[in-house]
Amino acid sequence: MLQRIRSGWNYIRVLYLLAGLAISVQSVWTAEWFGLLPGLYFASMGLFAFGCASGNCTYIPPQSGTKTDVVEYEEIGKDR
């Protein structure tokens, strides 16, 4: 668990952590308790590196030189 918290930090994790803390503090400060759940969720995503904060939701471009399948279509008769 400590290894997961200490390693793999990038700007997305920091952004999730800061945004989650800001949402949590703002919801407690204004006594909007329903906002505490999303704030804690986003803060925990940044802290513990799960969800999109761990980099699983990032776009990975296709490798160059990959072969694409050619799709063949069959024409259906127009006499319906």
N, C-alpha and C positions, 0 to 999 in steps of 0.2 A: 504494500500500500504506500509506504513512504517513497519507494522507488518510483512509483507512478506519479506522485506529487512532485518529486524533485526533478524529473527528467521530461524531455519532450516539450518544453515550453516554446510557444510561438505567439505571434501577435493575435491570432484568433482566440487562443486560450486566455490570454490576458484580457482581451476585449470581453469575452463571456464572463470572466470573473468580475471585472469592474462594472459591467452593466448589471449583472446579477446583484452585486452588492449595492449599487445605486438604487435599483428597483426595490430591494428589501428595505434599505434605510428610509427611502421616501415613503413606502407603504406603512412602515411602523410610525414614522414621524407624523403622517396625516391620519393615522388610525384606520387605514384601509386594509384590513387584515387579509382580504382575498388576494391582494397583490403580493403578499409575502410568499405564497407558494411558487409563482413563476420566478420571483427573484431568487429564492433559494435554489430552485431547479437550475437556473442559468449559472448561478455562482458555483454550484456543485459540478456542473458540466465543465467549467473552466478549471476548477481545483483538482478534480479527480480524472480528468481527461476521458470522458465518455461522451457518446453522441457525436455531434459534428465538431466539437472542440478537439477531439482526438484526431481529426483529419480524415475521417471516413466519409465525409460528405463532400469532399472537394472534387472538382472536375479533373479527371485524368484524361489527357488527350490520347487518341488512338496512336498506336505505333506506326511509324512510316513504313511503307512497304507491305502492309497487311493486305491479304487477298480478300476481296469482298465477293460474296456469292451473287451469281447472276440469277435473277428470278425469271422464270419463263411463265407466260400467261397463255391460257387457252381461251379462245374466243367462244362464247356461248351463242347459239343460234338466235336469230332475231324473230323467229316464227312463233313466239309464245302466244 
